[in-house]
């Protein structure tokens, strides 16, 4: 029977990276407010970085976009391939993907192969903005008018840290409590929605207090 193994961390990224609560908070403009928008991702950040938690996951930074790659592992037995009408050769499996032969590893009667799933994380447009301060990229996405979400990518030597706001973290709550929202609204459930707008100096303080507390680490191999 075929087995398909997918790292659940990839699904978590697509749901959580730009999901922030305080219990619900956003930013008034792309952050930090007093830095210019970048037109390309600086060469210093570009490259392929591999997750330290999941060897099947990587993040790729190009001049104009950021995306995740996840390798999906498929495991077959030889009889299953025959039953499906697929063929196995030294080049790999034919028939599994239309008009392509997929490389495979054969161990006895067991056949292993991978497919790469890519998901776009960021591409420059009016609703997706990057700002840079030294070794930090601020990734901003517009949710609605005067509502932006922000996460950061921080490069340290050969390591890239993806960090976003986690309001379940006590340090994050404490850091948020130190900054004053420019607006407070109510959502459809009559719960408060906080709108912040920070300059660079305020972000430095916010980071020093434990802001952007949810971190995932990637490295260049």
C-alpha positions in Angstrom: 0.0 0.0 0.0 1.4 3.4 -0.9 2.4 5.7 2.0 2.6 9.4 1.7 4.6 11.4 4.3 4.2 15.1 4.5 5.8 17.3 7.2 3.0 19.1 9.0 5.2 22.1 9.6 4.6 23.2 6.0 0.9 23.4 6.7 1.5 25.3 9.8 3.4 28.0 7.9 0.7 28.6 5.4 -1.8 29.1 8.2 0.1 30.8 10.9 2.9 33.0 9.6 0.7 36.0 9.0 -1.9 35.2 11.7 -1.5 37.4 14.7 -3.7 38.1 17.8 -3.4 40.3 20.8 -5.8 38.6 20.8 -6.0 40.4 17.4 -3.5 42.9 16.2 -2.3 44.5 13.0 -0.1 47.4 11.8 -1.2 50.6 10.3 1.4 50.6 7.5 4.2 48.4 6.3 6.7 48.1 9.2 8.9 49.8 10.4 7.0 52.9 9.4 10.1 55.1 8.9 12.1 52.7 6.7 11.9 52.7 2.9 10.4 49.9 0.9 12.9 47.6 -0.8 12.5 46.9 -4.5 14.4 43.6 -4.4 15.5 41.1 -1.8 19.2 42.1 -1.1 21.8 39.6 -2.4 23.0 39.1 1.2 19.8 37.2 2.0 19.4 35.3 -1.2 19.9 31.5 -1.3 18.4 28.2 -0.2 18.1 27.5 3.6 17.1 24.1 5.1 15.0 23.7 8.1 16.8 22.5 11.2 13.7 20.6 12.3 12.6 19.0 9.1 15.2 17.9 6.5 12.4 17.8 3.8 11.6 21.5 4.1 13.6 24.5 2.8 13.0 28.2 2.2 14.3 29.9 -1.0 15.0 33.6 -1.3 15.3 35.0 -4.8 15.6 38.7 -5.9 11.8 39.0 -6.2 10.2 36.3 -4.1 10.3 33.9 -1.2 8.9 30.4 -1.3 8.9 27.1 0.6 9.8 23.7 -0.9 8.6 20.6 0.8 9.7 17.2 -0.4 6.9 14.6 -0.3 8.1 11.1 0.2 6.2 8.3 -1.5 6.8 4.6 -0.7 5.5 1.8 -3.1 6.1 -1.9 -3.4 6.9 -3.3 -6.9 3.5 -5.1 -7.2 1.6 -1.9 -6.5 3.5 -0.2 -9.4 2.5 -3.0 -11.7 -1.1 -2.9 -10.6 -1.2 0.8 -11.4 0.3 0.3 -14.9 3.5 2.2 -14.0 6.9 1.1 -15.1 10.2 1.0 -13.1 13.6 1.3 -14.7 17.1 2.5 -13.8 15.9 6.1 -14.6 13.0 5.8 -12.1 9.2 5.5 -12.2 7.2 6.3 -15.4 3.5 6.9 -15.2 3.4 8.3 -11.7 3.6 11.8 -13.0 2.4 12.5 -16.6 5.1 12.8 -19.2 7.9 12.5 -16.6 10.1 9.9 -15.2 10.7 10.4 -11.5 14.0 9.3 -10.0 13.5 6.5 -7.4 15.5 4.5 -4.8 14.9 0.8 -4.9 15.5 -1.4 -1.8 14.4 -5.0 -2.5 10.6 -4.8 -3.2 10.3 -1.3 -1.9 10.5 1.8 -4.1 11.0 5.3 -2.7 10.5 8.5 -4.6 10.1 12.2 -3.9 7.9 15.0 -5.3 8.7 18.6 -4.5 5.7 20.8 -3.5 6.4 24.6 -3.7 4.4 27.3 -2.0 4.9 31.0 -2.6 5.4 32.9 0.6 6.2 36.4 -0.7 6.3 38.3 -4.0 6.6 42.0 -4.4 3.4 43.9 -5.2 1.2 46.6 -3.7 0.1 44.4 -0.9 3.4 42.7 -0.1 6.3 44.9 1.1 9.8 44.3 2.4 11.9 46.6 4.5 15.4 46.1 5.7 17.4 47.0 8.7 21.0 45.6 8.7 20.5 41.8 8.9 16.8 41.8 9.3 14.1 41.7 6.6 10.6 42.9 7.7 8.0 41.0 5.6 4.7 42.9 5.4 1.4 41.7 3.9 -1.7 43.8 3.6 -4.8 42.2 5.0 -7.2 45.1 4.6 -7.1 48.9 4.5 -4.9 50.1 7.4 -4.3 46.5 8.4 -0.9 44.9 7.8 0.8 41.9 9.3 4.5 41.6 9.8 7.0 38.8 10.4 10.8 39.0 10.2 13.7 37.1 8.6 17.0 37.5 10.4 20.2 36.3 9.0 23.1 35.3 11.3 26.1 33.9 9.4 24.8 30.8 7.6 21.6 30.7 9.6 18.2 32.3 8.8 15.6 32.8 11.5 12.0 33.2 10.6 10.1 34.8 13.4 6.5 36.0 13.9 4.4 37.4 16.7 3.0 34.7 19.1 0.6 36.3 21.5 0.4 33.0 23.5 3.9 33.7 24.6 4.1 35.6 27.9 7.2 37.6 26.7 5.4 38.6 23.5 2.4 39.8 25.6 4.7 41.8 27.8 6.4 43.4 24.8 3.1 44.3 23.2 1.9 45.8 26.4 4.8 48.3 26.3 3.7 49.8 23.0 0.6 52.0 22.4 -1.8 51.2 19.6 -2.7 54.0 17.2 -6.2 52.6 17.0 -8.4 50.1 18.8 -11.4 48.7 16.9 -13.9 45.9 17.6 -14.2 42.8 15.4 -17.4 40.9 14.5 -17.3 39.2 17.9 -17.0 42.6 19.7 -13.5 41.7 20.7 -10.8 44.4 20.6 -8.5 44.7 17.5 -5.3 46.7 18.1 -3.6 48.7 15.3 0.0 49.5 15.9 2.5 51.7 14.0 6.1 51.5 15.0 9.3 53.2 13.9 12.7 51.5 13.8 13.8 52.6 17.4 10.5 51.2 18.7 11.2 47.9 16.9 14.6 47.6 18.4 13.0 48.0 21.9 10.3 45.6 21.0 12.8 42.9 19.8 14.9 43.4 22.9 11.8 42.7 25.1 11.1 39.4 23.4 8.9 40.4 20.5 8.6 38.1 17.4 9.0 35.2 19.9 8.0 32.3 17.6 11.2 31.3 15.8 12.0 28.7 13.2 15.6 28.1 12.1 17.1 27.4 8.7 20.7 26.9 7.6 22.7 26.9 4.4 24.2 23.5 3.7 
